[in-house]
Amino acid sequence: MAVIQSYTVEGFPELFAKMDELKEEIGKQKTDRLWRDALTRAMEPVLRAAKAAAPKDTGQLEQHIYLKVQRPQ
């Protein structure tokens, strides 16, 4: 049986405003790198959990689960 958890995250409008201010100061390319680094670190626990939950028959599924952070198109 699956356990459903609920989370509430606050502060995104303030974060986006601060990142826009930062973009004006240091440039879009550096700001994009900061976003990628932050999102990668934030998603590492999810990646570990997905790998841990993968079936271990041959181990290939676990080996092919990866994280790719990119700008939306």
N, CA, C and O atoms as a Tripos MOL2 file, in Angstrom:
@<TRIPOS>MOLECULE
protein
  292   291    73     0     0
PROTEIN
NO_CHARGES

@<TRIPOS>ATOM
      1 N           0.8410   -1.1690    0.0000 N.3       1 MET1
      2 CA          0.0000    0.0000    0.0000 C.3       1 MET1
      3 C           0.8940    1.2420    0.0000 C.2       1 MET1
      4 O           1.8610    1.3190    0.7570 O.2       1 MET1
      5 N           0.5650    2.2060   -0.8480 N.am      2 ALA2
      6 CA          1.3500    3.4310   -0.9530 C.3       2 ALA2
      7 C           0.9780    4.4040    0.1550 C.2       2 ALA2
      8 O          -0.1880    4.5350    0.5290 O.2       2 ALA2
      9 N           1.9760    5.0680    0.6610 N.am      3 VAL3
     10 CA          1.7680    6.1070    1.6640 C.3       3 VAL3
     11 C           1.8340    7.4470    0.9430 C.2       3 VAL3
     12 O           2.8170    7.7480    0.2660 O.2       3 VAL3
     13 N           0.7940    8.2410    1.0910 N.am      4 ILE4
     14 CA          0.7480    9.5360    0.4260 C.3       4 ILE4
     15 C           1.1390   10.6120    1.4350 C.2       4 ILE4
     16 O           0.5660   10.7090    2.5200 O.2       4 ILE4
     17 N           2.1170   11.4080    1.0540 N.am      5 GLN5
     18 CA          2.5630   12.4940    1.9120 C.3       5 GLN5
     19 C           2.2470   13.8150    1.2260 C.2       5 GLN5
     20 O           2.1860   13.8880   -0.0010 O.2       5 GLN5
     21 N           2.0530   14.8290    2.0030 N.am      6 SER6
     22 CA          1.7440   16.1420    1.4680 C.3       6 SER6
     23 C           2.7440   17.1520    2.0160 C.2       6 SER6
     24 O           3.0940   17.1150    3.1960 O.2       6 SER6
     25 N           3.1970   18.0490    1.1550 N.am      7 TYR7
     26 CA          4.1450   19.0790    1.5460 C.3       7 TYR7
     27 C           3.6440   20.4270    1.0610 C.2       7 TYR7
     28 O           2.9980   20.5310    0.0180 O.2       7 TYR7
     29 N           3.9500   21.4420    1.8270 N.am      8 THR8
     30 CA          3.6410   22.8040    1.4270 C.3       8 THR8
     31 C           4.9520   23.5660    1.3440 C.2       8 THR8
     32 O           5.7410   23.5730    2.2890 O.2       8 THR8
     33 N           5.1750   24.2020    0.2140 N.am      9 VAL9
     34 CA          6.3960   24.9750    0.0050 C.3       9 VAL9
     35 C           5.9860   26.4280   -0.1870 C.2       9 VAL9
     36 O           5.1110   26.7350   -0.9960 O.2       9 VAL9
     37 N           6.6170   27.3050    0.5530 N.am     10 GLU10
     38 CA          6.3030   28.7230    0.4790 C.3      10 GLU10
     39 C           7.5460   29.5050    0.0830 C.2      10 GLU10
     40 O           8.6680   29.0250    0.2440 O.2      10 GLU10
     41 N           7.3450   30.6990   -0.4300 N.am     11 GLY11
     42 CA          8.4560   31.6020   -0.6950 C.3      11 GLY11
     43 C           8.9340   31.6600   -2.1240 C.2      11 GLY11
     44 O           9.9150   32.3450   -2.4130 O.2      11 GLY11
     45 N           8.2670   30.9550   -3.0370 N.am     12 PHE12
     46 CA          8.7290   30.9730   -4.4300 C.3      12 PHE12
     47 C           8.6560   32.3600   -5.0700 C.2      12 PHE12
     48 O           9.6000   32.7380   -5.7630 O.2      12 PHE12
     49 N           7.5920   33.1330   -4.8750 N.am     13 PRO13
     50 CA          7.5830   34.4760   -5.4900 C.3      13 PRO13
     51 C           8.7680   35.3310   -5.0270 C.2      13 PRO13
     52 O           9.3660   36.0530   -5.8250 O.2      13 PRO13
     53 N           9.1010   35.2450   -3.7380 N.am     14 GLU14
     54 CA         10.2390   36.0030   -3.2150 C.3      14 GLU14
     55 C          11.5550   35.4920   -3.8060 C.2      14 GLU14
     56 O          12.4370   36.2810   -4.1470 O.2      14 GLU14
     57 N          11.6790   34.1750   -3.9250 N.am     15 LEU15
     58 CA         12.8870   33.5930   -4.5140 C.3      15 LEU15
     59 C          13.0600   34.0390   -5.9600 C.2      15 LEU15
     60 O          14.1520   34.4360   -6.3650 O.2      15 LEU15
     61 N          11.9830   33.9750   -6.7370 N.am     16 PHE16
     62 CA         12.0610   34.3840   -8.1410 C.3      16 PHE16
     63 C          12.4150   35.8710   -8.2640 C.2      16 PHE16
     64 O          13.1840   36.2510   -9.1470 O.2      16 PHE16
     65 N          11.8640   36.7030   -7.3910 N.am     17 ALA17
     66 CA         12.1840   38.1350   -7.4220 C.3      17 ALA17
     67 C          13.6630   38.3620   -7.1190 C.2      17 ALA17
     68 O          14.3170   39.1630   -7.7860 O.2      17 ALA17
     69 N          14.1930   37.6600   -6.1140 N.am     18 LYS18
     70 CA         15.6150   37.8040   -5.7660 C.3      18 LYS18
     71 C          16.5140   37.3080   -6.8970 C.2      18 LYS18
     72 O          17.5450   37.9150   -7.1880 O.2      18 LYS18
     73 N          16.1250   36.2180   -7.5250 N.am     19 MET19
     74 CA         16.9360   35.6960   -8.6340 C.3      19 MET19
     75 C          16.9090   36.6510   -9.8190 C.2      19 MET19
     76 O          17.9110   36.7830  -10.5220 O.2      19 MET19
     77 N          15.7780   37.3230  -10.0540 N.am     20 ASP20
     78 CA         15.7190   38.3200  -11.1220 C.3      20 ASP20
     79 C          16.6310   39.5030  -10.8130 C.2      20 ASP20
     80 O          17.2940   40.0300  -11.7070 O.2      20 ASP20
     81 N          16.6660   39.9200   -9.5480 N.am     21 GLU21
     82 CA         17.5830   40.9860   -9.1490 C.3      21 GLU21
     83 C          19.0300   40.5580   -9.3640 C.2      21 GLU21
     84 O          19.8490   41.3320   -9.8600 O.2      21 GLU21
     85 N          19.3330   39.3290   -8.9880 N.am     22 LEU22
     86 CA         20.6840   38.7960   -9.1500 C.3      22 LEU22
     87 C          21.0730   38.7310  -10.6170 C.2      22 LEU22
     88 O          22.2160   39.0090  -10.9800 O.2      22 LEU22
     89 N          20.1080   38.3580  -11.4630 N.am     23 LYS23
     90 CA         20.3760   38.2750  -12.9000 C.3      23 LYS23
     91 C          20.8050   39.6320  -13.4410 C.2      23 LYS23
     92 O          21.6790   39.7120  -14.3040 O.2      23 LYS23
     93 N          20.1910   40.7000  -12.9340 N.am     24 GLU24
     94 CA         20.5620   42.0490  -13.3690 C.3      24 GLU24
     95 C          21.9910   42.3880  -12.9290 C.2      24 GLU24
     96 O          22.6990   43.1150  -13.6270 O.2      24 GLU24
     97 N          22.4100   41.8710  -11.7900 N.am     25 GLU25
     98 CA         23.7370   42.1970  -11.2560 C.3      25 GLU25
     99 C          24.8500   41.3670  -11.8790 C.2      25 GLU25
    100 O          25.8890   41.9100  -12.2560 O.2      25 GLU25
    101 N          24.6460   40.0580  -11.9930 N.am     26 ILE26
    102 CA         25.7550   39.1870  -12.4120 C.3      26 ILE26
    103 C          25.5720   38.5940  -13.8020 C.2      26 ILE26
    104 O          26.5030   37.9930  -14.3380 O.2      26 ILE26
    105 N          24.4070   38.7490  -14.3900 N.am     27 GLY27
    106 CA         24.1880   38.2510  -15.7390 C.3      27 GLY27
    107 C          23.3840   36.9650  -15.7790 C.2      27 GLY27
    108 O          23.3450   36.1990  -14.8160 O.2      27 GLY27
    109 N          22.7530   36.7540  -16.9050 N.am     28 LYS28
    110 CA         21.8610   35.6130  -17.0910 C.3      28 LYS28
    111 C          22.6080   34.2800  -17.0280 C.2      28 LYS28
    112 O          22.1170   33.3310  -16.4170 O.2      28 LYS28
    113 N          23.7770   34.1940  -17.6460 N.am     29 GLN29
    114 CA         24.5090   32.9260  -17.6980 C.3      29 GLN29
    115 C          24.8970   32.4430  -16.2950 C.2      29 GLN29
    116 O          24.7450   31.2610  -15.9860 O.2      29 GLN29
    117 N          25.3880   33.3330  -15.4600 N.am     30 LYS30
    118 CA         25.7700   32.9380  -14.1010 C.3      30 LYS30
    119 C          24.5400   32.5870  -13.2680 C.2      30 LYS30
    120 O          24.5750   31.6690  -12.4490 O.2      30 LYS30
    121 N          23.4540   33.3250  -13.4850 N.am     31 THR31
    122 CA         22.2240   33.0360  -12.7540 C.3      31 THR31
    123 C          21.6780   31.6710  -13.1650 C.2      31 THR31
    124 O          21.2160   30.9060  -12.3180 O.2      31 THR31
    125 N          21.7310   31.3650  -14.4610 N.am     32 ASP32
    126 CA         21.2800   30.0440  -14.9270 C.3      32 ASP32
    127 C          22.0960   28.9320  -14.2860 C.2      32 ASP32
    128 O          21.5470   27.8920  -13.9210 O.2      32 ASP32
    129 N          23.4000   29.1410  -14.1440 N.am     33 ARG33
    130 CA         24.2550   28.1340  -13.5080 C.3      33 ARG33
    131 C          23.8600   27.9540  -12.0390 C.2      33 ARG33
    132 O          23.8250   26.8290  -11.5400 O.2      33 ARG33
    133 N          23.5640   29.0520  -11.3510 N.am     34 LEU34
    134 CA         23.1150   28.9590   -9.9590 C.3      34 LEU34
    135 C          21.8300   28.1450   -9.8550 C.2      34 LEU34
    136 O          21.6960   27.2990   -8.9710 O.2      34 LEU34
    137 N          20.8790   28.4030  -10.7650 N.am     35 TRP35
    138 CA         19.6190   27.6410  -10.7690 C.3      35 TRP35
    139 C          19.8770   26.1570  -10.9770 C.2      35 TRP35
    140 O          19.3380   25.3190  -10.2540 O.2      35 TRP35
    141 N          20.7080   25.8310  -11.9750 N.am     36 ARG36
    142 CA         21.0120   24.4190  -12.2620 C.3      36 ARG36
    143 C          21.6570   23.7400  -11.0570 C.2      36 ARG36
    144 O          21.2780   22.6270  -10.6920 O.2      36 ARG36
    145 N          22.6280   24.4090  -10.4420 N.am     37 ASP37
    146 CA         23.3050   23.8240   -9.2810 C.3      37 ASP37
    147 C          22.3290   23.6150   -8.1180 C.2      37 ASP37
    148 O          22.3480   22.5770   -7.4580 O.2      37 ASP37
    149 N          21.4830   24.6110   -7.8810 N.am     38 ALA38
    150 CA         20.5200   24.5100   -6.7770 C.3      38 ALA38
    151 C          19.5100   23.3940   -7.0360 C.2      38 ALA38
    152 O          19.1960   22.6210   -6.1310 O.2      38 ALA38
    153 N          19.0070   23.3070   -8.2520 N.am     39 LEU39
    154 CA         18.0230   22.2660   -8.5670 C.3      39 LEU39
    155 C          18.6540   20.8790   -8.5260 C.2      39 LEU39
    156 O          18.0140   19.9180   -8.0990 O.2      39 LEU39
    157 N          19.8890   20.7720   -8.9620 N.am     40 THR40
    158 CA         20.5770   19.4860   -8.9060 C.3      40 THR40
    159 C          20.7260   19.0270   -7.4570 C.2      40 THR40
    160 O          20.4460   17.8710   -7.1400 O.2      40 THR40
    161 N          21.1590   19.9160   -6.5890 N.am     41 ARG41
    162 CA         21.3060   19.5540   -5.1740 C.3      41 ARG41
    163 C          19.9670   19.2160   -4.5380 C.2      41 ARG41
    164 O          19.8740   18.3040   -3.7160 O.2      41 ARG41
    165 N          18.9330   19.9510   -4.9190 N.am     42 ALA42
    166 CA         17.6080   19.7040   -4.3420 C.3      42 ALA42
    167 C          17.0480   18.3550   -4.7850 C.2      42 ALA42
    168 O          16.3100   17.7190   -4.0330 O.2      42 ALA42
    169 N          17.3860   17.9120   -5.9910 N.am     43 MET43
    170 CA         16.8270   16.6690   -6.5170 C.3      43 MET43
    171 C          17.6750   15.4380   -6.2170 C.2      43 MET43
    172 O          17.2390   14.3220   -6.5010 O.2      43 MET43
    173 N          18.8620   15.6000   -5.6590 N.am     44 GLU44
    174 CA         19.7060   14.4420   -5.3440 C.3      44 GLU44
    175 C          19.0230   13.4370   -4.4130 C.2      44 GLU44
    176 O          19.1550   12.2350   -4.6440 O.2      44 GLU44
    177 N          18.2930   13.8690   -3.3660 N.am     45 PRO45
    178 CA         17.5930   12.8780   -2.5390 C.3      45 PRO45
    179 C          16.5240   12.1020   -3.3180 C.2      45 PRO45
    180 O          16.2940   10.9220   -3.0520 O.2      45 PRO45
    181 N          15.8820   12.7560   -4.2640 N.am     46 VAL46
    182 CA         14.8730   12.0870   -5.0890 C.3      46 VAL46
    183 C          15.5510   11.0410   -5.9740 C.2      46 VAL46
    184 O          15.0450    9.9300   -6.1330 O.2      46 VAL46
    185 N          16.6900   11.4010   -6.5410 N.am     47 LEU47
    186 CA         17.4490   10.4640   -7.3690 C.3      47 LEU47
    187 C          17.8730    9.2430   -6.5540 C.2      47 LEU47
    188 O          17.7160    8.1080   -7.0070 O.2      47 LEU47
    189 N          18.4060    9.4730   -5.3580 N.am     48 ARG48
    190 CA         18.8140    8.3490   -4.5020 C.3      48 ARG48
    191 C          17.6240    7.4570   -4.1510 C.2      48 ARG48
    192 O          17.7420    6.2320   -4.1450 O.2      48 ARG48
    193 N          16.4820    8.0740   -3.8580 N.am     49 ALA49
    194 CA         15.2910    7.2920   -3.5130 C.3      49 ALA49
    195 C          14.8100    6.4730   -4.6990 C.2      49 ALA49
    196 O          14.4050    5.3230   -4.5310 O.2      49 ALA49
    197 N          14.8490    7.0450   -5.8920 N.am     50 ALA50
    198 CA         14.4190    6.3160   -7.0910 C.3      50 ALA50
    199 C          15.3400    5.1280   -7.3540 C.2      50 ALA50
    200 O          14.8770    4.0430   -7.7050 O.2      50 ALA50
    201 N          16.6270    5.3330   -7.1850 N.am     51 LYS51
    202 CA         17.5710    4.2260   -7.3870 C.3      51 LYS51
    203 C          17.3840    3.1430   -6.3280 C.2      51 LYS51
    204 O          17.4730    1.9520   -6.6290 O.2      51 LYS51
    205 N          17.1270    3.5530   -5.1020 N.am     52 ALA52
    206 CA         16.9290    2.5850   -4.0250 C.3      52 ALA52
    207 C          15.6540    1.7720   -4.2320 C.2      52 ALA52
    208 O          15.5940    0.6040   -3.8480 O.2      52 ALA52
    209 N          14.6360    2.3820   -4.8350 N.am     53 ALA53
    210 CA         13.3560    1.7040   -5.0390 C.3      53 ALA53
    211 C          13.3200    0.8830   -6.3230 C.2      53 ALA53
    212 O          12.3710    0.1310   -6.5420 O.2      53 ALA53
    213 N          14.3250    1.0110   -7.1650 N.am     54 ALA54
    214 CA         14.3460    0.2740   -8.4370 C.3      54 ALA54
    215 C          14.5200   -1.2150   -8.1820 C.2      54 ALA54
    216 O          15.2570   -1.6060   -7.2770 O.2      54 ALA54
    217 N          13.8430   -2.0570   -8.9760 N.am     55 PRO55
    218 CA         14.0340   -3.5020   -8.8310 C.3      55 PRO55
    219 C          15.4970   -3.8880   -9.0610 C.2      55 PRO55
    220 O          16.1910   -3.2730   -9.8700 O.2      55 PRO55
    221 N          15.9450   -4.8920   -8.3540 N.am     56 LYS56
    222 CA         17.3610   -5.2690   -8.4100 C.3      56 LYS56
    223 C          17.6060   -6.5630   -9.2000 C.2      56 LYS56
    224 O          18.6330   -7.2130   -9.0040 O.2      56 LYS56
    225 N          16.6820   -6.9450  -10.0830 N.am     57 ASP57
    226 CA         16.8580   -8.1930  -10.8440 C.3      57 ASP57
    227 C          18.2310   -8.2540  -11.4970 C.2      57 ASP57
    228 O          19.0420   -9.1210  -11.1720 O.2      57 ASP57
    229 N          18.4880   -7.3360  -12.4150 N.am     58 THR58
    230 CA         19.7930   -7.3110  -13.0750 C.3      58 THR58
    231 C          20.5980   -6.0830  -12.6730 C.2      58 THR58
    232 O          21.8080   -6.0290  -12.8950 O.2      58 THR58
    233 N          19.9220   -5.0880  -12.0770 N.am     59 GLY59
    234 CA         20.5870   -3.8640  -11.6770 C.3      59 GLY59
    235 C          20.6750   -2.8230  -12.7690 C.2      59 GLY59
    236 O          21.1420   -1.7080  -12.5360 O.2      59 GLY59
    237 N          20.2210   -3.1860  -13.9810 N.am     60 GLN60
    238 CA         20.3390   -2.2540  -15.0930 C.3      60 GLN60
    239 C          19.4470   -1.0330  -14.9420 C.2      60 GLN60
    240 O          19.8510    0.0690  -15.3110 O.2      60 GLN60
    241 N          18.2470   -1.2030  -14.4110 N.am     61 LEU61
    242 CA         17.3540   -0.0580  -14.2480 C.3      61 LEU61
    243 C          17.9890    0.9610  -13.3060 C.2      61 LEU61
    244 O          18.0150    2.1540  -13.6070 O.2      61 LEU61
    245 N          18.4910    0.5070  -12.1910 N.am     62 GLU62
    246 CA         19.1270    1.4140  -11.2380 C.3      62 GLU62
    247 C          20.3120    2.1430  -11.8750 C.2      62 GLU62
    248 O          20.5190    3.3300  -11.6240 O.2      62 GLU62
    249 N          21.0780    1.4450  -12.6860 N.am     63 GLN63
    250 CA         22.2420    2.0470  -13.3240 C.3      63 GLN63
    251 C          21.8610    3.1020  -14.3520 C.2      63 GLN63
    252 O          22.6580    3.9920  -14.6490 O.2      63 GLN63
    253 N          20.6520    3.0120  -14.8990 N.am     64 HIS64
    254 CA         20.2450    3.9330  -15.9540 C.3      64 HIS64
    255 C          19.3060    5.0390  -15.4780 C.2      64 HIS64
    256 O          18.7830    5.7940  -16.2980 O.2      64 HIS64
    257 N          19.0890    5.1430  -14.1940 N.am     65 ILE65
    258 CA         18.3280    6.2670  -13.6460 C.3      65 ILE65
    259 C          19.3220    7.3960  -13.4070 C.2      65 ILE65
    260 O          20.3230    7.2160  -12.7150 O.2      65 ILE65
    261 N          19.0410    8.5560  -13.9820 N.am     66 TYR66
    262 CA         19.9610    9.6810  -13.8260 C.3      66 TYR66
    263 C          19.1710   10.9890  -13.7250 C.2      66 TYR66
    264 O          17.9630   11.0310  -13.9560 O.2      66 TYR66
    265 N          19.8690   12.0080  -13.3870 N.am     67 LEU67
    266 CA         19.2780   13.3360  -13.2030 C.3      67 LEU67
    267 C          19.8240   14.2550  -14.2880 C.2      67 LEU67
    268 O          21.0340   14.3340  -14.5010 O.2      67 LEU67
    269 N          18.9220   14.9440  -14.9660 N.am     68 LYS68
    270 CA         19.3230   15.9030  -15.9860 C.3      68 LYS68
    271 C          18.5580   17.1920  -15.7260 C.2      68 LYS68
    272 O          17.3290   17.2130  -15.7920 O.2      68 LYS68
    273 N          19.2670   18.2480  -15.4360 N.am     69 VAL69
    274 CA         18.6570   19.5400  -15.1760 C.3      69 VAL69
    275 C          18.9570   20.4380  -16.3750 C.2      69 VAL69
    276 O          20.1140   20.6530  -16.7350 O.2      69 VAL69
    277 N          17.9030   20.9510  -16.9750 N.am     70 GLN70
    278 CA         18.0990   21.8480  -18.1060 C.3      70 GLN70
    279 C          17.0200   22.9100  -18.1050 C.2      70 GLN70
    280 O          15.9860   22.7750  -17.4510 O.2      70 GLN70
    281 N          17.2770   23.9470  -18.8390 N.am     71 ARG71
    282 CA         16.3370   25.0520  -18.9670 C.3      71 ARG71
    283 C          15.1300   24.6000  -19.7800 C.2      71 ARG71
    284 O          15.2990   23.9210  -20.7920 O.2      71 ARG71
    285 N          13.9080   24.9610  -19.3610 N.am     72 PRO72
    286 CA         12.7300   24.5730  -20.1390 C.3      72 PRO72
    287 C          12.7660   25.1420  -21.5420 C.2      72 PRO72
    288 O          13.2610   26.2490  -21.7580 O.2      72 PRO72
    289 N          12.2550   24.4050  -22.4740 N.am     73 GLN73
    290 CA         12.2610   24.8450  -23.8810 C.3      73 GLN73
    291 C          10.9080   25.3920  -24.2650 C.2      73 GLN73
    292 O          10.7130   25.8110  -25.4050 O.2      73 GLN73
@<TRIPOS>BOND
     1     1     2 1
     2     2     3 1
     3     3     4 2
     4     3     5 am
     5     5     6 1
     6     6     7 1
     7     7     8 2
     8     7     9 am
     9     9    10 1
    10    10    11 1
    11    11    12 2
    12    11    13 am
    13    13    14 1
    14    14    15 1
    15    15    16 2
    16    15    17 am
    17    17    18 1
    18    18    19 1
    19    19    20 2
    20    19    21 am
    21    21    22 1
    22    22    23 1
    23    23    24 2
    24    23    25 am
    25    25    26 1
    26    26    27 1
    27    27    28 2
    28    27    29 am
    29    29    30 1
    30    30    31 1
    31    31    32 2
    32    31    33 am
    33    33    34 1
    34    34    35 1
    35    35    36 2
    36    35    37 am
    37    37    38 1
    38    38    39 1
    39    39    40 2
    40    39    41 am
    41    41    42 1
    42    42    43 1
    43    43    44 2
    44    43    45 am
    45    45    46 1
    46    46    47 1
    47    47    48 2
    48    47    49 am
    49    49    50 1
    50    50    51 1
    51    51    52 2
    52    51    53 am
    53    53    54 1
    54    54    55 1
    55    55    56 2
    56    55    57 am
    57    57    58 1
    58    58    59 1
    59    59    60 2
    60    59    61 am
    61    61    62 1
    62    62    63 1
    63    63    64 2
    64    63    65 am
    65    65    66 1
    66    66    67 1
    67    67    68 2
    68    67    69 am
    69    69    70 1
    70    70    71 1
    71    71    72 2
    72    71    73 am
    73    73    74 1
    74    74    75 1
    75    75    76 2
    76    75    77 am
    77    77    78 1
    78    78    79 1
    79    79    80 2
    80    79    81 am
    81    81    82 1
    82    82    83 1
    83    83    84 2
    84    83    85 am
    85    85    86 1
    86    86    87 1
    87    87    88 2
    88    87    89 am
    89    89    90 1
    90    90    91 1
    91    91    92 2
    92    91    93 am
    93    93    94 1
    94    94    95 1
    95    95    96 2
    96    95    97 am
    97    97    98 1
    98    98    99 1
    99    99   100 2
   100    99   101 am
   101   101   102 1
   102   102   103 1
   103   103   104 2
   104   103   105 am
   105   105   106 1
   106   106   107 1
   107   107   108 2
   108   107   109 am
   109   109   110 1
   110   110   111 1
   111   111   112 2
   112   111   113 am
   113   113   114 1
   114   114   115 1
   115   115   116 2
   116   115   117 am
   117   117   118 1
   118   118   119 1
   119   119   120 2
   120   119   121 am
   121   121   122 1
   122   122   123 1
   123   123   124 2
   124   123   125 am
   125   125   126 1
   126   126   127 1
   127   127   128 2
   128   127   129 am
   129   129   130 1
   130   130   131 1
   131   131   132 2
   132   131   133 am
   133   133   134 1
   134   134   135 1
   135   135   136 2
   136   135   137 am
   137   137   138 1
   138   138   139 1
   139   139   140 2
   140   139   141 am
   141   141   142 1
   142   142   143 1
   143   143   144 2
   144   143   145 am
   145   145   146 1
   146   146   147 1
   147   147   148 2
   148   147   149 am
   149   149   150 1
   150   150   151 1
   151   151   152 2
   152   151   153 am
   153   153   154 1
   154   154   155 1
   155   155   156 2
   156   155   157 am
   157   157   158 1
   158   158   159 1
   159   159   160 2
   160   159   161 am
   161   161   162 1
   162   162   163 1
   163   163   164 2
   164   163   165 am
   165   165   166 1
   166   166   167 1
   167   167   168 2
   168   167   169 am
   169   169   170 1
   170   170   171 1
   171   171   172 2
   172   171   173 am
   173   173   174 1
   174   174   175 1
   175   175   176 2
   176   175   177 am
   177   177   178 1
   178   178   179 1
   179   179   180 2
   180   179   181 am
   181   181   182 1
   182   182   183 1
   183   183   184 2
   184   183   185 am
   185   185   186 1
   186   186   187 1
   187   187   188 2
   188   187   189 am
   189   189   190 1
   190   190   191 1
   191   191   192 2
   192   191   193 am
   193   193   194 1
   194   194   195 1
   195   195   196 2
   196   195   197 am
   197   197   198 1
   198   198   199 1
   199   199   200 2
   200   199   201 am
   201   201   202 1
   202   202   203 1
   203   203   204 2
   204   203   205 am
   205   205   206 1
   206   206   207 1
   207   207   208 2
   208   207   209 am
   209   209   210 1
   210   210   211 1
   211   211   212 2
   212   211   213 am
   213   213   214 1
   214   214   215 1
   215   215   216 2
   216   215   217 am
   217   217   218 1
   218   218   219 1
   219   219   220 2
   220   219   221 am
   221   221   222 1
   222   222   223 1
   223   223   224 2
   224   223   225 am
   225   225   226 1
   226   226   227 1
   227   227   228 2
   228   227   229 am
   229   229   230 1
   230   230   231 1
   231   231   232 2
   232   231   233 am
   233   233   234 1
   234   234   235 1
   235   235   236 2
   236   235   237 am
   237   237   238 1
   238   238   239 1
   239   239   240 2
   240   239   241 am
   241   241   242 1
   242   242   243 1
   243   243   244 2
   244   243   245 am
   245   245   246 1
   246   246   247 1
   247   247   248 2
   248   247   249 am
   249   249   250 1
   250   250   251 1
   251   251   252 2
   252   251   253 am
   253   253   254 1
   254   254   255 1
   255   255   256 2
   256   255   257 am
   257   257   258 1
   258   258   259 1
   259   259   260 2
   260   259   261 am
   261   261   262 1
   262   262   263 1
   263   263   264 2
   264   263   265 am
   265   265   266 1
   266   266   267 1
   267   267   268 2
   268   267   269 am
   269   269   270 1
   270   270   271 1
   271   271   272 2
   272   271   273 am
   273   273   274 1
   274   274   275 1
   275   275   276 2
   276   275   277 am
   277   277   278 1
   278   278   279 1
   279   279   280 2
   280   279   281 am
   281   281   282 1
   282   282   283 1
   283   283   284 2
   284   283   285 am
   285   285   286 1
   286   286   287 1
   287   287   288 2
   288   287   289 am
   289   289   290 1
   290   290   291 1
   291   291   292 2
@<TRIPOS>SUBSTRUCTURE
     1 MET1         2 RESIDUE 1 A MET
     2 ALA2         6 RESIDUE 1 A ALA
     3 VAL3        10 RESIDUE 1 A VAL
     4 ILE4        14 RESIDUE 1 A ILE
     5 GLN5        18 RESIDUE 1 A GLN
     6 SER6        22 RESIDUE 1 A SER
     7 TYR7        26 RESIDUE 1 A TYR
     8 THR8        30 RESIDUE 1 A THR
     9 VAL9        34 RESIDUE 1 A VAL
    10 GLU10       38 RESIDUE 1 A GLU
    11 GLY11       42 RESIDUE 1 A GLY
    12 PHE12       46 RESIDUE 1 A PHE
    13 PRO13       50 RESIDUE 1 A PRO
    14 GLU14       54 RESIDUE 1 A GLU
    15 LEU15       58 RESIDUE 1 A LEU
    16 PHE16       62 RESIDUE 1 A PHE
    17 ALA17       66 RESIDUE 1 A ALA
    18 LYS18       70 RESIDUE 1 A LYS
    19 MET19       74 RESIDUE 1 A MET
    20 ASP20       78 RESIDUE 1 A ASP
    21 GLU21       82 RESIDUE 1 A GLU
    22 LEU22       86 RESIDUE 1 A LEU
    23 LYS23       90 RESIDUE 1 A LYS
    24 GLU24       94 RESIDUE 1 A GLU
    25 GLU25       98 RESIDUE 1 A GLU
    26 ILE26      102 RESIDUE 1 A ILE
    27 GLY27      106 RESIDUE 1 A GLY
    28 LYS28      110 RESIDUE 1 A LYS
    29 GLN29      114 RESIDUE 1 A GLN
    30 LYS30      118 RESIDUE 1 A LYS
    31 THR31      122 RESIDUE 1 A THR
    32 ASP32      126 RESIDUE 1 A ASP
    33 ARG33      130 RESIDUE 1 A ARG
    34 LEU34      134 RESIDUE 1 A LEU
    35 TRP35      138 RESIDUE 1 A TRP
    36 ARG36      142 RESIDUE 1 A ARG
    37 ASP37      146 RESIDUE 1 A ASP
    38 ALA38      150 RESIDUE 1 A ALA
    39 LEU39      154 RESIDUE 1 A LEU
    40 THR40      158 RESIDUE 1 A THR
    41 ARG41      162 RESIDUE 1 A ARG
    42 ALA42      166 RESIDUE 1 A ALA
    43 MET43      170 RESIDUE 1 A MET
    44 GLU44      174 RESIDUE 1 A GLU
    45 PRO45      178 RESIDUE 1 A PRO
    46 VAL46      182 RESIDUE 1 A VAL
    47 LEU47      186 RESIDUE 1 A LEU
    48 ARG48      190 RESIDUE 1 A ARG
    49 ALA49      194 RESIDUE 1 A ALA
    50 ALA50      198 RESIDUE 1 A ALA
    51 LYS51      202 RESIDUE 1 A LYS
    52 ALA52      206 RESIDUE 1 A ALA
    53 ALA53      210 RESIDUE 1 A ALA
    54 ALA54      214 RESIDUE 1 A ALA
    55 PRO55      218 RESIDUE 1 A PRO
    56 LYS56      222 RESIDUE 1 A LYS
    57 ASP57      226 RESIDUE 1 A ASP
    58 THR58      230 RESIDUE 1 A THR
    59 GLY59      234 RESIDUE 1 A GLY
    60 GLN60      238 RESIDUE 1 A GLN
    61 LEU61      242 RESIDUE 1 A LEU
    62 GLU62      246 RESIDUE 1 A GLU
    63 GLN63      250 RESIDUE 1 A GLN
    64 HIS64      254 RESIDUE 1 A HIS
    65 ILE65      258 RESIDUE 1 A ILE
    66 TYR66      262 RESIDUE 1 A TYR
    67 LEU67      266 RESIDUE 1 A LEU
    68 LYS68      270 RESIDUE 1 A LYS
    69 VAL69      274 RESIDUE 1 A VAL
    70 GLN70      278 RESIDUE 1 A GLN
    71 ARG71      282 RESIDUE 1 A ARG
    72 PRO72      286 RESIDUE 1 A PRO
    73 GLN73      290 RESIDUE 1 A GLN
